[in-house]
Amino acid sequence: MDIYQKYLEYISNQNERITVEDFLKKWKPTGEKILNELVSNKLITVDENNTIHLTDIGKVAKTI
Protein backbone atom coordinates (compact mmCIF):
# COMPACT_ATOMS: atom_id res chain seq x y z
CA MET A 1 0.00 0.00 0.00
CA ASP A 2 3.03 2.30 -0.09
CA ILE A 3 1.83 3.83 -3.34
CA TYR A 4 -1.27 5.20 -1.62
CA GLN A 5 0.45 6.29 1.60
CA LYS A 6 0.72 10.01 0.83
CA TYR A 7 -2.92 10.18 -0.27
CA LEU A 8 -4.16 8.43 2.85
CA GLU A 9 -1.98 10.69 5.01
CA TYR A 10 -3.43 13.76 3.29
CA ILE A 11 -6.99 12.59 3.91
CA SER A 12 -6.41 11.64 7.55
CA ASN A 13 -4.22 14.54 8.70
CA GLN A 14 -6.56 17.37 7.83
CA ASN A 15 -8.22 19.39 10.58
CA GLU A 16 -11.34 19.52 8.45
CA ARG A 17 -13.02 17.00 6.22
CA ILE A 18 -11.63 16.58 2.72
CA THR A 19 -14.08 16.68 -0.14
CA VAL A 20 -13.71 15.14 -3.56
CA GLU A 21 -13.20 18.65 -4.95
CA ASP A 22 -10.37 19.34 -2.46
CA PHE A 23 -8.69 16.07 -3.36
CA LEU A 24 -8.93 16.66 -7.10
CA LYS A 25 -7.46 20.17 -6.75
CA LYS A 26 -4.58 18.94 -4.60
CA TRP A 27 -3.60 16.00 -6.79
CA LYS A 28 -4.06 17.37 -10.33
CA PRO A 29 -3.87 15.94 -12.97
CA THR A 30 -4.08 12.35 -11.67
CA GLY A 31 -6.46 12.94 -8.75
CA GLU A 32 -9.51 11.36 -10.35
CA LYS A 33 -7.64 8.17 -11.20
CA ILE A 34 -6.13 7.93 -7.71
CA LEU A 35 -9.48 8.64 -6.06
CA ASN A 36 -11.11 5.84 -8.07
CA GLU A 37 -8.30 3.44 -7.11
CA LEU A 38 -8.65 4.29 -3.42
CA VAL A 39 -12.41 3.64 -3.59
CA SER A 40 -12.06 0.43 -5.59
CA ASN A 41 -9.44 -0.87 -3.14
CA LYS A 42 -11.87 -0.06 -0.30
CA LEU A 43 -9.41 2.34 1.35
CA ILE A 44 -11.86 5.26 1.34
CA THR A 45 -15.54 5.96 0.97
CA VAL A 46 -17.29 9.08 -0.26
CA ASP A 47 -20.52 10.14 1.42
CA GLU A 48 -23.55 11.95 -0.02
CA ASN A 49 -21.88 15.33 0.70
CA ASN A 50 -18.81 14.29 -1.34
CA THR A 51 -16.74 14.09 1.84
CA ILE A 52 -13.96 11.49 1.82
CA HIS A 53 -13.60 9.09 4.77
CA LEU A 54 -10.94 6.48 5.45
CA THR A 55 -12.32 2.99 5.83
CA ASP A 56 -10.97 0.68 8.54
CA ILE A 57 -8.76 -0.88 5.85
CA GLY A 58 -7.55 2.58 4.84
CA LYS A 59 -6.68 3.43 8.44
CA VAL A 60 -4.58 0.28 8.72
CA ALA A 61 -2.95 0.80 5.31
CA LYS A 62 -1.99 4.35 6.30
CA THR A 63 0.12 3.02 9.17
CA ILE A 64 1.95 0.33 7.16
PDB file of N, H, CA, C and O in Angstrom:
ATOM      1  N   MET A   1       0.802  -1.193   0.000  1.00  0.00           N
ATOM      2  CA  MET A   1       0.000   0.000   0.000  1.00  0.00           C
ATOM      3  C   MET A   1       0.850   1.265   0.000  1.00  0.00           C
ATOM      4  O   MET A   1       0.309   2.366   0.096  1.00  0.00           O
ATOM      5  N   ASP A   2       2.148   1.131  -0.104  1.00  0.00           N
ATOM      6  H   ASP A   2       2.588   0.236  -0.182  1.00  0.00           H
ATOM      7  CA  ASP A   2       3.029   2.298  -0.093  1.00  0.00           C
ATOM      8  C   ASP A   2       2.643   3.342  -1.135  1.00  0.00           C
ATOM      9  O   ASP A   2       2.798   4.541  -0.908  1.00  0.00           O
ATOM     10  N   ILE A   3       2.141   2.881  -2.277  1.00  0.00           N
ATOM     11  H   ILE A   3       2.015   1.906  -2.462  1.00  0.00           H
ATOM     12  CA  ILE A   3       1.833   3.834  -3.344  1.00  0.00           C
ATOM     13  C   ILE A   3       0.685   4.765  -2.967  1.00  0.00           C
ATOM     14  O   ILE A   3       0.562   5.845  -3.544  1.00  0.00           O
ATOM     15  N   TYR A   4      -0.138   4.381  -2.035  1.00  0.00           N
ATOM     16  H   TYR A   4      -0.038   3.503  -1.566  1.00  0.00           H
ATOM     17  CA  TYR A   4      -1.268   5.203  -1.616  1.00  0.00           C
ATOM     18  C   TYR A   4      -0.998   5.967  -0.324  1.00  0.00           C
ATOM     19  O   TYR A   4      -1.831   6.763   0.111  1.00  0.00           O
ATOM     20  N   GLN A   5       0.139   5.736   0.281  1.00  0.00           N
ATOM     21  H   GLN A   5       0.815   5.089  -0.072  1.00  0.00           H
ATOM     22  CA  GLN A   5       0.454   6.285   1.601  1.00  0.00           C
ATOM     23  C   GLN A   5       0.251   7.801   1.686  1.00  0.00           C
ATOM     24  O   GLN A   5      -0.411   8.284   2.605  1.00  0.00           O
ATOM     25  N   LYS A   6       0.812   8.551   0.740  1.00  0.00           N
ATOM     26  H   LYS A   6       1.350   8.158  -0.006  1.00  0.00           H
ATOM     27  CA  LYS A   6       0.720  10.012   0.826  1.00  0.00           C
ATOM     28  C   LYS A   6      -0.713  10.509   0.672  1.00  0.00           C
ATOM     29  O   LYS A   6      -1.083  11.533   1.247  1.00  0.00           O
ATOM     30  N   TYR A   7      -1.513   9.792  -0.098  1.00  0.00           N
ATOM     31  H   TYR A   7      -1.213   8.960  -0.565  1.00  0.00           H
ATOM     32  CA  TYR A   7      -2.917  10.185  -0.272  1.00  0.00           C
ATOM     33  C   TYR A   7      -3.711   9.918   0.997  1.00  0.00           C
ATOM     34  O   TYR A   7      -4.528  10.741   1.409  1.00  0.00           O
ATOM     35  N   LEU A   8      -3.473   8.771   1.613  1.00  0.00           N
ATOM     36  H   LEU A   8      -2.810   8.102   1.278  1.00  0.00           H
ATOM     37  CA  LEU A   8      -4.164   8.426   2.850  1.00  0.00           C
ATOM     38  C   LEU A   8      -3.750   9.365   3.974  1.00  0.00           C
ATOM     39  O   LEU A   8      -4.580   9.757   4.795  1.00  0.00           O
ATOM     40  N   GLU A   9      -2.464   9.728   4.017  1.00  0.00           N
ATOM     41  H   GLU A   9      -1.790   9.409   3.350  1.00  0.00           H
ATOM     42  CA  GLU A   9      -1.981  10.687   5.015  1.00  0.00           C
ATOM     43  C   GLU A   9      -2.673  12.027   4.826  1.00  0.00           C
ATOM     44  O   GLU A   9      -3.105  12.646   5.799  1.00  0.00           O
ATOM     45  N   TYR A  10      -2.782  12.478   3.584  1.00  0.00           N
ATOM     46  H   TYR A  10      -2.431  11.975   2.794  1.00  0.00           H
ATOM     47  CA  TYR A  10      -3.430  13.755   3.286  1.00  0.00           C
ATOM     48  C   TYR A  10      -4.883  13.754   3.777  1.00  0.00           C
ATOM     49  O   TYR A  10      -5.339  14.720   4.388  1.00  0.00           O
ATOM     50  N   ILE A  11      -5.588  12.681   3.508  1.00  0.00           N
ATOM     51  H   ILE A  11      -5.216  11.896   3.012  1.00  0.00           H
ATOM     52  CA  ILE A  11      -6.993  12.588   3.906  1.00  0.00           C
ATOM     53  C   ILE A  11      -7.123  12.561   5.425  1.00  0.00           C
ATOM     54  O   ILE A  11      -8.019  13.201   5.975  1.00  0.00           O
ATOM     55  N   SER A  12      -6.252  11.836   6.106  1.00  0.00           N
ATOM     56  H   SER A  12      -5.525  11.316   5.658  1.00  0.00           H
ATOM     57  CA  SER A  12      -6.409  11.641   7.549  1.00  0.00           C
ATOM     58  C   SER A  12      -5.832  12.769   8.389  1.00  0.00           C
ATOM     59  O   SER A  12      -6.263  12.948   9.528  1.00  0.00           O
ATOM     60  N   ASN A  13      -4.885  13.530   7.883  1.00  0.00           N
ATOM     61  H   ASN A  13      -4.535  13.385   6.957  1.00  0.00           H
ATOM     62  CA  ASN A  13      -4.220  14.537   8.698  1.00  0.00           C
ATOM     63  C   ASN A  13      -4.835  15.920   8.624  1.00  0.00           C
ATOM     64  O   ASN A  13      -4.291  16.862   9.199  1.00  0.00           O
ATOM     65  N   GLN A  14      -5.923  16.065   7.952  1.00  0.00           N
ATOM     66  H   GLN A  14      -6.365  15.299   7.485  1.00  0.00           H
ATOM     67  CA  GLN A  14      -6.557  17.373   7.827  1.00  0.00           C
ATOM     68  C   GLN A  14      -7.401  17.687   9.058  1.00  0.00           C
ATOM     69  O   GLN A  14      -8.037  16.804   9.634  1.00  0.00           O
ATOM     70  N   ASN A  15      -7.395  18.958   9.449  1.00  0.00           N
ATOM     71  H   ASN A  15      -6.878  19.675   8.981  1.00  0.00           H
ATOM     72  CA  ASN A  15      -8.225  19.393  10.580  1.00  0.00           C
ATOM     73  C   ASN A  15      -9.698  19.423  10.201  1.00  0.00           C
ATOM     74  O   ASN A  15     -10.573  19.340  11.063  1.00  0.00           O
ATOM     75  N   GLU A  16      -9.961  19.540   8.925  1.00  0.00           N
ATOM     76  H   GLU A  16      -9.251  19.607   8.225  1.00  0.00           H
ATOM     77  CA  GLU A  16     -11.340  19.517   8.454  1.00  0.00           C
ATOM     78  C   GLU A  16     -11.506  18.394   7.453  1.00  0.00           C
ATOM     79  O   GLU A  16     -10.526  17.831   6.965  1.00  0.00           O
ATOM     80  N   ARG A  17     -12.733  18.077   7.156  1.00  0.00           N
ATOM     81  H   ARG A  17     -13.529  18.535   7.553  1.00  0.00           H
ATOM     82  CA  ARG A  17     -13.020  16.999   6.219  1.00  0.00           C
ATOM     83  C   ARG A  17     -12.570  17.375   4.810  1.00  0.00           C
ATOM     84  O   ARG A  17     -12.676  18.528   4.393  1.00  0.00           O
ATOM     85  N   ILE A  18     -12.072  16.391   4.098  1.00  0.00           N
ATOM     86  H   ILE A  18     -11.985  15.454   4.436  1.00  0.00           H
ATOM     87  CA  ILE A  18     -11.629  16.582   2.719  1.00  0.00           C
ATOM     88  C   ILE A  18     -12.759  16.163   1.793  1.00  0.00           C
ATOM     89  O   ILE A  18     -13.332  15.083   1.939  1.00  0.00           O
ATOM     90  N   THR A  19     -13.069  17.020   0.849  1.00  0.00           N
ATOM     91  H   THR A  19     -12.603  17.898   0.731  1.00  0.00           H
ATOM     92  CA  THR A  19     -14.084  16.685  -0.140  1.00  0.00           C
ATOM     93  C   THR A  19     -13.415  16.179  -1.404  1.00  0.00           C
ATOM     94  O   THR A  19     -12.204  16.310  -1.585  1.00  0.00           O
ATOM     95  N   VAL A  20     -14.224  15.602  -2.266  1.00  0.00           N
ATOM     96  H   VAL A  20     -15.207  15.496  -2.118  1.00  0.00           H
ATOM     97  CA  VAL A  20     -13.712  15.137  -3.560  1.00  0.00           C
ATOM     98  C   VAL A  20     -13.077  16.312  -4.301  1.00  0.00           C
ATOM     99  O   VAL A  20     -12.010  16.165  -4.897  1.00  0.00           O
ATOM    100  N   GLU A  21     -13.719  17.463  -4.267  1.00  0.00           N
ATOM    101  H   GLU A  21     -14.586  17.582  -3.782  1.00  0.00           H
ATOM    102  CA  GLU A  21     -13.196  18.652  -4.952  1.00  0.00           C
ATOM    103  C   GLU A  21     -11.822  19.050  -4.410  1.00  0.00           C
ATOM    104  O   GLU A  21     -10.921  19.371  -5.184  1.00  0.00           O
ATOM    105  N   ASP A  22     -11.660  19.029  -3.086  1.00  0.00           N
ATOM    106  H   ASP A  22     -12.392  18.768  -2.457  1.00  0.00           H
ATOM    107  CA  ASP A  22     -10.366  19.336  -2.464  1.00  0.00           C
ATOM    108  C   ASP A  22      -9.291  18.380  -2.949  1.00  0.00           C
ATOM    109  O   ASP A  22      -8.186  18.791  -3.306  1.00  0.00           O
ATOM    110  N   PHE A  23      -9.630  17.105  -2.957  1.00  0.00           N
ATOM    111  H   PHE A  23     -10.528  16.771  -2.668  1.00  0.00           H
ATOM    112  CA  PHE A  23      -8.688  16.068  -3.359  1.00  0.00           C
ATOM    113  C   PHE A  23      -8.266  16.248  -4.812  1.00  0.00           C
ATOM    114  O   PHE A  23      -7.081  16.162  -5.135  1.00  0.00           O
ATOM    115  N   LEU A  24      -9.226  16.495  -5.675  1.00  0.00           N
ATOM    116  H   LEU A  24     -10.188  16.564  -5.413  1.00  0.00           H
ATOM    117  CA  LEU A  24      -8.926  16.655  -7.097  1.00  0.00           C
ATOM    118  C   LEU A  24      -8.061  17.883  -7.347  1.00  0.00           C
ATOM    119  O   LEU A  24      -7.181  17.850  -8.207  1.00  0.00           O
ATOM    120  N   LYS A  25      -8.295  18.961  -6.613  1.00  0.00           N
ATOM    121  H   LYS A  25      -9.010  18.987  -5.915  1.00  0.00           H
ATOM    122  CA  LYS A  25      -7.465  20.171  -6.752  1.00  0.00           C
ATOM    123  C   LYS A  25      -6.037  19.899  -6.310  1.00  0.00           C
ATOM    124  O   LYS A  25      -5.082  20.298  -6.976  1.00  0.00           O
ATOM    125  N   LYS A  26      -5.900  19.217  -5.180  1.00  0.00           N
ATOM    126  H   LYS A  26      -6.675  18.893  -4.639  1.00  0.00           H
ATOM    127  CA  LYS A  26      -4.576  18.942  -4.597  1.00  0.00           C
ATOM    128  C   LYS A  26      -3.748  18.028  -5.493  1.00  0.00           C
ATOM    129  O   LYS A  26      -2.545  18.246  -5.642  1.00  0.00           O
ATOM    130  N   TRP A  27      -4.353  17.027  -6.082  1.00  0.00           N
ATOM    131  H   TRP A  27      -5.330  16.850  -5.960  1.00  0.00           H
ATOM    132  CA  TRP A  27      -3.595  16.003  -6.789  1.00  0.00           C
ATOM    133  C   TRP A  27      -3.813  16.049  -8.305  1.00  0.00           C
ATOM    134  O   TRP A  27      -3.861  15.003  -8.952  1.00  0.00           O
ATOM    135  N   LYS A  28      -3.945  17.250  -8.874  1.00  0.00           N
ATOM    136  H   LYS A  28      -3.906  18.100  -8.348  1.00  0.00           H
ATOM    137  CA  LYS A  28      -4.056  17.369 -10.333  1.00  0.00           C
ATOM    138  C   LYS A  28      -2.785  16.855 -10.962  1.00  0.00           C
ATOM    139  O   LYS A  28      -1.743  16.999 -10.323  1.00  0.00           O
ATOM    140  N   PRO A  29      -2.757  16.288 -12.106  1.00  0.00           N
ATOM    141  CA  PRO A  29      -3.867  15.935 -12.968  1.00  0.00           C
ATOM    142  C   PRO A  29      -4.358  14.501 -12.764  1.00  0.00           C
ATOM    143  O   PRO A  29      -5.279  14.060 -13.451  1.00  0.00           O
ATOM    144  N   THR A  30      -3.753  13.773 -11.828  1.00  0.00           N
ATOM    145  H   THR A  30      -3.005  14.131 -11.270  1.00  0.00           H
ATOM    146  CA  THR A  30      -4.084  12.345 -11.673  1.00  0.00           C
ATOM    147  C   THR A  30      -5.066  12.063 -10.545  1.00  0.00           C
ATOM    148  O   THR A  30      -5.335  10.901 -10.240  1.00  0.00           O
ATOM    149  N   GLY A  31      -5.603  13.105  -9.922  1.00  0.00           N
ATOM    150  H   GLY A  31      -5.383  14.048 -10.170  1.00  0.00           H
ATOM    151  CA  GLY A  31      -6.459  12.936  -8.750  1.00  0.00           C
ATOM    152  C   GLY A  31      -7.653  12.036  -8.960  1.00  0.00           C
ATOM    153  O   GLY A  31      -7.976  11.220  -8.097  1.00  0.00           O
ATOM    154  N   GLU A  32      -8.314  12.172 -10.098  1.00  0.00           N
ATOM    155  H   GLU A  32      -8.051  12.835 -10.800  1.00  0.00           H
ATOM    156  CA  GLU A  32      -9.510  11.362 -10.346  1.00  0.00           C
ATOM    157  C   GLU A  32      -9.166   9.880 -10.419  1.00  0.00           C
ATOM    158  O   GLU A  32      -9.883   9.042  -9.871  1.00  0.00           O
ATOM    159  N   LYS A  33      -8.082   9.564 -11.087  1.00  0.00           N
ATOM    160  H   LYS A  33      -7.500  10.245 -11.532  1.00  0.00           H
ATOM    161  CA  LYS A  33      -7.645   8.167 -11.204  1.00  0.00           C
ATOM    162  C   LYS A  33      -7.279   7.602  -9.824  1.00  0.00           C
ATOM    163  O   LYS A  33      -7.673   6.488  -9.479  1.00  0.00           O
ATOM    164  N   ILE A  34      -6.535   8.370  -9.050  1.00  0.00           N
ATOM    165  H   ILE A  34      -6.215   9.275  -9.330  1.00  0.00           H
ATOM    166  CA  ILE A  34      -6.132   7.930  -7.710  1.00  0.00           C
ATOM    167  C   ILE A  34      -7.346   7.759  -6.813  1.00  0.00           C
ATOM    168  O   ILE A  34      -7.446   6.774  -6.082  1.00  0.00           O
ATOM    169  N   LEU A  35      -8.264   8.709  -6.863  1.00  0.00           N
ATOM    170  H   LEU A  35      -8.183   9.509  -7.457  1.00  0.00           H
ATOM    171  CA  LEU A  35      -9.482   8.637  -6.061  1.00  0.00           C
ATOM    172  C   LEU A  35     -10.261   7.362  -6.382  1.00  0.00           C
ATOM    173  O   LEU A  35     -10.718   6.665  -5.476  1.00  0.00           O
ATOM    174  N   ASN A  36     -10.408   7.062  -7.658  1.00  0.00           N
ATOM    175  H   ASN A  36     -10.036   7.628  -8.394  1.00  0.00           H
ATOM    176  CA  ASN A  36     -11.110   5.840  -8.072  1.00  0.00           C
ATOM    177  C   ASN A  36     -10.401   4.592  -7.572  1.00  0.00           C
ATOM    178  O   ASN A  36     -11.051   3.629  -7.165  1.00  0.00           O
ATOM    179  N   GLU A  37      -9.065   4.599  -7.599  1.00  0.00           N
ATOM    180  H   GLU A  37      -8.537   5.381  -7.929  1.00  0.00           H
ATOM    181  CA  GLU A  37      -8.297   3.444  -7.112  1.00  0.00           C
ATOM    182  C   GLU A  37      -8.474   3.267  -5.604  1.00  0.00           C
ATOM    183  O   GLU A  37      -8.615   2.145  -5.120  1.00  0.00           O
ATOM    184  N   LEU A  38      -8.466   4.374  -4.867  1.00  0.00           N
ATOM    185  H   LEU A  38      -8.351   5.286  -5.261  1.00  0.00           H
ATOM    186  CA  LEU A  38      -8.654   4.294  -3.422  1.00  0.00           C
ATOM    187  C   LEU A  38     -10.026   3.733  -3.074  1.00  0.00           C
ATOM    188  O   LEU A  38     -10.158   2.931  -2.150  1.00  0.00           O
ATOM    189  N   VAL A  39     -11.045   4.156  -3.813  1.00  0.00           N
ATOM    190  H   VAL A  39     -10.938   4.807  -4.564  1.00  0.00           H
ATOM    191  CA  VAL A  39     -12.407   3.643  -3.588  1.00  0.00           C
ATOM    192  C   VAL A  39     -12.483   2.168  -3.966  1.00  0.00           C
ATOM    193  O   VAL A  39     -13.019   1.358  -3.209  1.00  0.00           O
ATOM    194  N   SER A  40     -11.951   1.817  -5.132  1.00  0.00           N
ATOM    195  H   SER A  40     -11.516   2.474  -5.747  1.00  0.00           H
ATOM    196  CA  SER A  40     -12.061   0.425  -5.587  1.00  0.00           C
ATOM    197  C   SER A  40     -11.264  -0.538  -4.706  1.00  0.00           C
ATOM    198  O   SER A  40     -11.606  -1.716  -4.601  1.00  0.00           O
ATOM    199  N   ASN A  41     -10.207  -0.037  -4.076  1.00  0.00           N
ATOM    200  H   ASN A  41      -9.930   0.920  -4.160  1.00  0.00           H
ATOM    201  CA  ASN A  41      -9.440  -0.865  -3.143  1.00  0.00           C
ATOM    202  C   ASN A  41      -9.997  -0.808  -1.725  1.00  0.00           C
ATOM    203  O   ASN A  41      -9.402  -1.341  -0.788  1.00  0.00           O
ATOM    204  N   LYS A  42     -11.155  -0.148  -1.582  1.00  0.00           N
ATOM    205  H   LYS A  42     -11.638   0.285  -2.344  1.00  0.00           H
ATOM    206  CA  LYS A  42     -11.866  -0.064  -0.299  1.00  0.00           C
ATOM    207  C   LYS A  42     -11.047   0.615   0.797  1.00  0.00           C
ATOM    208  O   LYS A  42     -11.167   0.276   1.974  1.00  0.00           O
ATOM    209  N   LEU A  43     -10.205   1.585   0.395  1.00  0.00           N
ATOM    210  H   LEU A  43     -10.107   1.861  -0.561  1.00  0.00           H
ATOM    211  CA  LEU A  43      -9.414   2.339   1.354  1.00  0.00           C
ATOM    212  C   LEU A  43     -10.148   3.594   1.825  1.00  0.00           C
ATOM    213  O   LEU A  43      -9.896   4.098   2.919  1.00  0.00           O
ATOM    214  N   ILE A  44     -11.056   4.091   0.988  1.00  0.00           N
ATOM    215  H   ILE A  44     -11.261   3.682   0.099  1.00  0.00           H
ATOM    216  CA  ILE A  44     -11.861   5.260   1.339  1.00  0.00           C
ATOM    217  C   ILE A  44     -13.297   5.058   0.882  1.00  0.00           C
ATOM    218  O   ILE A  44     -13.597   4.206   0.045  1.00  0.00           O
ATOM    219  N   THR A  45     -14.169   5.864   1.458  1.00  0.00           N
ATOM    220  H   THR A  45     -13.925   6.556   2.138  1.00  0.00           H
ATOM    221  CA  THR A  45     -15.543   5.962   0.973  1.00  0.00           C
ATOM    222  C   THR A  45     -15.844   7.444   0.774  1.00  0.00           C
ATOM    223  O   THR A  45     -15.181   8.310   1.346  1.00  0.00           O
ATOM    224  N   VAL A  46     -16.839   7.713  -0.032  1.00  0.00           N
ATOM    225  H   VAL A  46     -17.378   7.010  -0.496  1.00  0.00           H
ATOM    226  CA  VAL A  46     -17.288   9.083  -0.265  1.00  0.00           C
ATOM    227  C   VAL A  46     -18.769   9.131   0.091  1.00  0.00           C
ATOM    228  O   VAL A  46     -19.570   8.356  -0.431  1.00  0.00           O
ATOM    229  N   ASP A  47     -19.125  10.058   0.992  1.00  0.00           N
ATOM    230  H   ASP A  47     -18.474  10.688   1.416  1.00  0.00           H
ATOM    231  CA  ASP A  47     -20.519  10.136   1.415  1.00  0.00           C
ATOM    232  C   ASP A  47     -21.351  11.029   0.491  1.00  0.00           C
ATOM    233  O   ASP A  47     -20.851  11.545  -0.509  1.00  0.00           O
ATOM    234  N   GLU A  48     -22.623  11.202   0.843  1.00  0.00           N
ATOM    235  H   GLU A  48     -23.029  10.783   1.655  1.00  0.00           H
ATOM    236  CA  GLU A  48     -23.545  11.948  -0.016  1.00  0.00           C
ATOM    237  C   GLU A  48     -23.179  13.427  -0.136  1.00  0.00           C
ATOM    238  O   GLU A  48     -23.659  14.105  -1.044  1.00  0.00           O
ATOM    239  N   ASN A  49     -22.337  13.938   0.768  1.00  0.00           N
ATOM    240  H   ASN A  49     -21.947  13.387   1.506  1.00  0.00           H
ATOM    241  CA  ASN A  49     -21.879  15.331   0.696  1.00  0.00           C
ATOM    242  C   ASN A  49     -20.535  15.454  -0.020  1.00  0.00           C
ATOM    243  O   ASN A  49     -19.908  16.513  -0.002  1.00  0.00           O
ATOM    244  N   ASN A  50     -20.099  14.359  -0.652  1.00  0.00           N
ATOM    245  H   ASN A  50     -20.609  13.498  -0.667  1.00  0.00           H
ATOM    246  CA  ASN A  50     -18.806  14.293  -1.340  1.00  0.00           C
ATOM    247  C   ASN A  50     -17.621  14.439  -0.392  1.00  0.00           C
ATOM    248  O   ASN A  50     -16.543  14.870  -0.803  1.00  0.00           O
ATOM    249  N   THR A  51     -17.818  14.084   0.863  1.00  0.00           N
ATOM    250  H   THR A  51     -18.693  13.734   1.196  1.00  0.00           H
ATOM    251  CA  THR A  51     -16.735  14.085   1.843  1.00  0.00           C
ATOM    252  C   THR A  51     -16.065  12.717   1.831  1.00  0.00           C
ATOM    253  O   THR A  51     -16.728  11.682   1.780  1.00  0.00           O
ATOM    254  N   ILE A  52     -14.742  12.736   1.879  1.00  0.00           N
ATOM    255  H   ILE A  52     -14.203  13.578   1.921  1.00  0.00           H
ATOM    256  CA  ILE A  52     -13.958  11.494   1.825  1.00  0.00           C
ATOM    257  C   ILE A  52     -13.687  11.014   3.252  1.00  0.00           C
ATOM    258  O   ILE A  52     -13.337  11.807   4.127  1.00  0.00           O
ATOM    259  N   HIS A  53     -13.853   9.716   3.474  1.00  0.00           N
ATOM    260  H   HIS A  53     -14.138   9.072   2.763  1.00  0.00           H
ATOM    261  CA  HIS A  53     -13.596   9.090   4.773  1.00  0.00           C
ATOM    262  C   HIS A  53     -12.707   7.875   4.570  1.00  0.00           C
ATOM    263  O   HIS A  53     -12.896   7.104   3.629  1.00  0.00           O
ATOM    264  N   LEU A  54     -11.730   7.708   5.463  1.00  0.00           N
ATOM    265  H   LEU A  54     -11.575   8.334   6.228  1.00  0.00           H
ATOM    266  CA  LEU A  54     -10.936   6.482   5.450  1.00  0.00           C
ATOM    267  C   LEU A  54     -11.792   5.334   5.952  1.00  0.00           C
ATOM    268  O   LEU A  54     -12.551   5.493   6.908  1.00  0.00           O
ATOM    269  N   THR A  55     -11.676   4.189   5.318  1.00  0.00           N
ATOM    270  H   THR A  55     -11.060   4.060   4.541  1.00  0.00           H
ATOM    271  CA  THR A  55     -12.319   2.986   5.832  1.00  0.00           C
ATOM    272  C   THR A  55     -11.396   2.388   6.889  1.00  0.00           C
ATOM    273  O   THR A  55     -10.279   2.870   7.077  1.00  0.00           O
ATOM    274  N   ASP A  56     -11.843   1.356   7.571  1.00  0.00           N
ATOM    275  H   ASP A  56     -12.751   0.965   7.419  1.00  0.00           H
ATOM    276  CA  ASP A  56     -10.974   0.676   8.536  1.00  0.00           C
ATOM    277  C   ASP A  56      -9.730   0.137   7.833  1.00  0.00           C
ATOM    278  O   ASP A  56      -8.632   0.188   8.388  1.00  0.00           O
ATOM    279  N   ILE A  57      -9.895  -0.371   6.632  1.00  0.00           N
ATOM    280  H   ILE A  57     -10.787  -0.413   6.182  1.00  0.00           H
ATOM    281  CA  ILE A  57      -8.757  -0.881   5.855  1.00  0.00           C
ATOM    282  C   ILE A  57      -7.805   0.268   5.527  1.00  0.00           C
ATOM    283  O   ILE A  57      -6.586   0.119   5.619  1.00  0.00           O
ATOM    284  N   GLY A  58      -8.369   1.409   5.147  1.00  0.00           N
ATOM    285  H   GLY A  58      -9.359   1.529   5.072  1.00  0.00           H
ATOM    286  CA  GLY A  58      -7.546   2.580   4.836  1.00  0.00           C
ATOM    287  C   GLY A  58      -6.765   3.072   6.036  1.00  0.00           C
ATOM    288  O   GLY A  58      -5.624   3.510   5.893  1.00  0.00           O
ATOM    289  N   LYS A  59      -7.364   3.007   7.226  1.00  0.00           N
ATOM    290  H   LYS A  59      -8.291   2.650   7.342  1.00  0.00           H
ATOM    291  CA  LYS A  59      -6.682   3.425   8.444  1.00  0.00           C
ATOM    292  C   LYS A  59      -5.492   2.514   8.735  1.00  0.00           C
ATOM    293  O   LYS A  59      -4.432   2.982   9.149  1.00  0.00           O
ATOM    294  N   VAL A  60      -5.670   1.225   8.519  1.00  0.00           N
ATOM    295  H   VAL A  60      -6.531   0.844   8.183  1.00  0.00           H
ATOM    296  CA  VAL A  60      -4.579   0.277   8.723  1.00  0.00           C
ATOM    297  C   VAL A  60      -3.500   0.483   7.662  1.00  0.00           C
ATOM    298  O   VAL A  60      -2.310   0.505   7.978  1.00  0.00           O
ATOM    299  N   ALA A  61      -3.913   0.632   6.411  1.00  0.00           N
ATOM    300  H   ALA A  61      -4.880   0.613   6.154  1.00  0.00           H
ATOM    301  CA  ALA A  61      -2.950   0.803   5.313  1.00  0.00           C
ATOM    302  C   ALA A  61      -2.120   2.056   5.507  1.00  0.00           C
ATOM    303  O   ALA A  61      -0.947   2.079   5.134  1.00  0.00           O
ATOM    304  N   LYS A  62      -2.694   3.088   6.074  1.00  0.00           N
ATOM    305  H   LYS A  62      -3.647   3.070   6.377  1.00  0.00           H
ATOM    306  CA  LYS A  62      -1.987   4.351   6.302  1.00  0.00           C
ATOM    307  C   LYS A  62      -0.814   4.164   7.242  1.00  0.00           C
ATOM    308  O   LYS A  62       0.185   4.877   7.139  1.00  0.00           O
ATOM    309  N   THR A  63      -0.921   3.213   8.160  1.00  0.00           N
ATOM    310  H   THR A  63      -1.732   2.633   8.244  1.00  0.00           H
ATOM    311  CA  THR A  63       0.124   3.018   9.165  1.00  0.00           C
ATOM    312  C   THR A  63       1.197   2.010   8.740  1.00  0.00           C
ATOM    313  O   THR A  63       2.203   1.840   9.429  1.00  0.00           O
ATOM    314  N   ILE A  64       0.981   1.357   7.623  1.00  0.00           N
ATOM    315  H   ILE A  64       0.164   1.496   7.063  1.00  0.00           H
ATOM    316  CA  ILE A  64       1.948   0.327   7.164  1.00  0.00           C
ATOM    317  C   ILE A  64       3.099   0.978   6.434  1.00  0.00           C
ATOM    318  O   ILE A  64       4.009   0.288   5.975  1.00  0.00           O
TER     319      ILE A  64
END
